[in-house]
Amino acid sequence: MLVLSRRRNESVVVGDEVLVTVQEILDQQGGRIAGAKVRLGFQSPRHVAIFRSECQDRDLTDGFPRRGSRRTYVLAGKLITVPDALVRLNIQVPHRIPVCRNGQALVASLPVEPIDAPRSAAKASYDIVCQEEDRVTICNNIIIATLDVQQFVPNRRLQPAA
């Protein structure tokens, strides 16, 4: 099983046609959890490539990440697990591929059709709210599990690195 941590609005590409995006990480009351990330577990056949979406963007720029003038900070704190957190995922798959959550078939929320694309390129979009240990199955052979949600809690204020 491949385990990747993702924050809000970060994505994972599964194979050539499946895009999994973390839309929000929420507490039980529906409030957004600041600084949270979700650990997603991926299980798939060996021939299916799984990678973070920023790696795909890096390939388009000749393998070199962009450099910026960012100030580096030292931050002391710890990661805590957030119990009973909810994760809203958006999954885009080709139109006729089945998607299930915990064994229950899901219905696509809205079709995503690229402009000037053939009918076979149409995608279905699924908005799924998951809890810890929920399993989403795509095409009966790709499993995505929400393992846990973690939040960084700082001990003190930010200090510029020396």
C-alpha positions as a Python dict, from the first residue, in 0.01 Angstrom:
ca = {
    (1, 'M'): (0, 0, 0),
    (2, 'L'): (128, 344, -97),
    (3, 'V'): (56, 613, 166),
    (4, 'L'): (54, 983, 66),
    (5, 'S'): (-31, 1283, 282),
    (6, 'R'): (-235, 1556, 116),
    (7, 'R'): (-356, 1896, 232),
    (8, 'R'): (-657, 2093, 116),
    (9, 'N'): (-668, 2142, -266),
    (10, 'E'): (-383, 1895, -327),
    (11, 'S'): (-426, 1607, -572),
    (12, 'V'): (-308, 1258, -658),
    (13, 'V'): (-309, 1115, -1012),
    (14, 'V'): (-391, 743, -1039),
    (15, 'G'): (-303, 589, -1373),
    (16, 'D'): (-361, 815, -1672),
    (17, 'E'): (-723, 911, -1615),
    (18, 'V'): (-812, 925, -1244),
    (19, 'L'): (-767, 1243, -1039),
    (20, 'V'): (-826, 1245, -661),
    (21, 'T'): (-839, 1591, -499),
    (22, 'V'): (-871, 1669, -126),
    (23, 'Q'): (-1127, 1949, -126),
    (24, 'E'): (-1168, 2006, 248),
    (25, 'I'): (-1076, 1860, 584),
    (26, 'L'): (-1353, 1923, 838),
    (27, 'D'): (-1435, 1854, 1201),
    (28, 'Q'): (-1765, 1692, 1304),
    (29, 'Q'): (-1942, 2031, 1318),
    (30, 'G'): (-1843, 2110, 959),
    (31, 'G'): (-1572, 2363, 1045),
    (32, 'R'): (-1248, 2364, 849),
    (33, 'I'): (-944, 2230, 1037),
    (34, 'A'): (-652, 2470, 986),
    (35, 'G'): (-316, 2318, 894),
    (36, 'A'): (-458, 1966, 865),
    (37, 'K'): (-350, 1693, 627),
    (38, 'V'): (-503, 1356, 550),
    (39, 'R'): (-309, 1035, 495),
    (40, 'L'): (-450, 841, 201),
    (41, 'G'): (-359, 478, 135),
    (42, 'F'): (-361, 354, -227),
    (43, 'Q'): (-375, -10, -330),
    (44, 'S'): (-366, -92, -700),
    (45, 'P'): (-216, -334, -953),
    (46, 'R'): (157, -287, -1012),
    (47, 'H'): (110, -149, -1364),
    (48, 'V'): (-100, 147, -1238),
    (49, 'A'): (116, 453, -1166),
    (50, 'I'): (23, 670, -865),
    (51, 'F'): (188, 1006, -808),
    (52, 'R'): (131, 1348, -655),
    (53, 'S'): (-4, 1604, -900),
    (54, 'E'): (289, 1841, -842),
    (55, 'C'): (522, 1568, -974),
    (56, 'Q'): (326, 1571, -1299),
    (57, 'D'): (367, 1951, -1318),
    (58, 'R'): (741, 1912, -1256),
    (59, 'D'): (769, 1674, -1552),
    (60, 'L'): (620, 1947, -1772),
    (61, 'T'): (893, 2190, -1664),
    (62, 'D'): (1185, 1961, -1756),
    (63, 'G'): (1204, 1807, -1408),
    (64, 'F'): (1315, 2123, -1232),
    (65, 'P'): (1094, 2266, -958),
    (66, 'R'): (1042, 2641, -961),
    (67, 'R'): (1258, 2838, -726),
    (68, 'G'): (1117, 3126, -534),
    (69, 'S'): (1248, 3372, -283),
    (70, 'R'): (1084, 3223, 23),
    (71, 'R'): (1197, 3293, 374),
    (72, 'T'): (1271, 2979, 575),
    (73, 'Y'): (1118, 2946, 921),
    (74, 'V'): (1189, 2710, 1206),
    (75, 'L'): (871, 2583, 1363),
    (76, 'A'): (859, 2378, 1680),
    (77, 'G'): (553, 2171, 1754),
    (78, 'K'): (398, 1832, 1703),
    (79, 'L'): (154, 1644, 1484),
    (80, 'I'): (-164, 1528, 1653),
    (81, 'T'): (-425, 1293, 1513),
    (82, 'V'): (-769, 1453, 1481),
    (83, 'P'): (-1037, 1200, 1580),
    (84, 'D'): (-1367, 1185, 1388),
    (85, 'A'): (-1251, 1425, 1115),
    (86, 'L'): (-1426, 1430, 778),
    (87, 'V'): (-1248, 1453, 443),
    (88, 'R'): (-1426, 1572, 129),
    (89, 'L'): (-1269, 1417, -181),
    (90, 'N'): (-1340, 1493, -543),
    (91, 'I'): (-1268, 1199, -772),
    (92, 'Q'): (-1273, 1239, -1151),
    (93, 'V'): (-1280, 920, -1356),
    (94, 'P'): (-1373, 825, -1714),
    (95, 'H'): (-1749, 824, -1760),
    (96, 'R'): (-1817, 448, -1745),
    (97, 'I'): (-1585, 344, -1460),
    (98, 'P'): (-1774, 243, -1141),
    (99, 'V'): (-1689, 406, -808),
    (100, 'C'): (-1799, 263, -470),
    (101, 'R'): (-1759, 377, -109),
    (102, 'N'): (-1752, 96, 148),
    (103, 'G'): (-1910, -140, -105),
    (104, 'Q'): (-2198, 94, -201),
    (105, 'A'): (-2211, 217, -562),
    (106, 'L'): (-2204, 596, -599),
    (107, 'V'): (-2370, 824, -852),
    (108, 'A'): (-2162, 1096, -1021),
    (109, 'S'): (-2248, 1446, -904),
    (110, 'L'): (-2190, 1620, -1236),
    (111, 'P'): (-2030, 1529, -1567),
    (112, 'V'): (-1707, 1703, -1662),
    (113, 'E'): (-1674, 1722, -2039),
    (114, 'P'): (-1370, 1890, -2194),
    (115, 'I'): (-1444, 2134, -2475),
    (116, 'D'): (-1370, 1994, -2823),
    (117, 'A'): (-1314, 1642, -2688),
    (118, 'P'): (-1464, 1318, -2817),
    (119, 'R'): (-1743, 1152, -2617),
    (120, 'S'): (-1499, 889, -2486),
    (121, 'A'): (-1304, 1166, -2305),
    (122, 'A'): (-1603, 1261, -2087),
    (123, 'K'): (-1532, 1235, -1715),
    (124, 'A'): (-1760, 1174, -1419),
    (125, 'S'): (-1701, 1370, -1100),
    (126, 'Y'): (-1773, 1227, -754),
    (127, 'D'): (-1783, 1439, -437),
    (128, 'I'): (-1735, 1197, -148),
    (129, 'V'): (-1726, 1269, 225),
    (130, 'C'): (-1510, 1011, 402),
    (131, 'Q'): (-1432, 932, 761),
    (132, 'E'): (-1130, 748, 899),
    (133, 'E'): (-1096, 397, 754),
    (134, 'D'): (-1351, 452, 473),
    (135, 'R'): (-1262, 273, 150),
    (136, 'V'): (-1331, 407, -201),
    (137, 'T'): (-1304, 149, -480),
    (138, 'I'): (-1250, 253, -842),
    (139, 'C'): (-1306, 0, -1121),
    (140, 'N'): (-1297, -289, -870),
    (141, 'N'): (-916, -292, -853),
    (142, 'I'): (-803, 46, -714),
    (143, 'I'): (-869, 109, -345),
    (144, 'I'): (-827, 444, -171),
    (145, 'A'): (-846, 445, 210),
    (146, 'T'): (-857, 750, 437),
    (147, 'L'): (-617, 640, 709),
    (148, 'D'): (-621, 939, 944),
    (149, 'V'): (-617, 1318, 968),
    (150, 'Q'): (-328, 1498, 1134),
    (151, 'Q'): (-291, 1859, 1242),
    (152, 'F'): (30, 2045, 1324),
    (153, 'V'): (15, 2222, 1660),
    (154, 'P'): (300, 2472, 1713),
    (155, 'N'): (464, 2508, 2055),
    (156, 'R'): (571, 2866, 1997),
    (157, 'R'): (571, 3145, 1742),
    (158, 'L'): (750, 3135, 1405),
    (159, 'Q'): (1113, 3241, 1407),
    (160, 'P'): (1322, 3310, 1095),
    (161, 'A'): (1599, 3052, 1045),
    (162, 'A'): (1952, 3168, 1101),
}
